[in-house]
Amino acid sequence: MKNLFRRILMIACAITLTGNINAQPPGARPSMEKMEDIEAMKIGFITKRLSLSPDEAKRFWPVYDQFADEMKAIRESRFSRMKDLKDDFDSMTDKDAEKAVDSEIAFRQQEVDVLKKYHAQFKQILPIKKVAKLYRAEEEFKRELLDRIREKRKDRMGPGSGPR
């Protein structure tokens, strides 16, 4: 019940934030940049796209939270490993380059393994069409978020400061 209340609160925040973000003057630093705000927006976005019933939401969100936590841990581990590697592949030894490539492949395999694990659970909770909508909604949310970030950057930099 506590999680359901948290979800409802986050959805309400997402709806409120969406309006506030659009009302921000150019150059202002919106609260959207905080991870909690982005997470709340994502929850609202996914909930809206999937049209979850209260029962579906109650069963879905705890599983989705576990999925997101596992994916985040994998990505943080990858980021940590990538920081340790040299950025200049031309100056790397073949052994270091092979290690970097193998590490990237292992990362992608871990992502696939987690996705397979949770895909089976999502199918037990939601109709398959809503599972398909989930994957599409995640991609649409990423695209929308990147578009907003690009737009904010463009607004801050002013006219004529784009790529040449």
C-alpha positions, 0 to 999 in steps of 0.5 A: 500500500505504501508503494501504491501511495508513493506511485500516486504521489509521483504521478501527481508530481510528474503532472505538476512538474510537466507544467512547471517545466514548460513555464520556466524562463529560458536559461532557468535551471528547472527541477526536472534535472534532479533524478527524482523529478525525472523518475517521477516524470517517467512513472507518469509517462509509463502509467499514462502510456500503459493505461494501468488499472489500479490492480495492474499498477499495484502488481507492476510497479514493485517488479518494474522497480526491481528491474530498473534497479538491476539495470541501473546497477549494471549501467553504473558498473559499466560507467565505472569500468569505462572511466578506468579505460583509456579513451584513446583507442589508438594509443591502447595496446591490443590487449587493452582494446580487447578487454574494452570490447569484451567488457562492452559485450559482457555489459550488453549480455547482462542487460539482455539477461535482466530483460529476459528475466523481467520480461517473463515477470511482466507477462505474468502481470500485464497483457502482452500488448501492455508489455509491448507498450512498456518497451515502446514507452521506455524508448519514447520517454528517453527520446522525449527527455533527450529532446528536452535536454537539447532544447534547454541547451539550445535555449541557454546557448542562444540563437546561432550557437548550434552545430555548424 
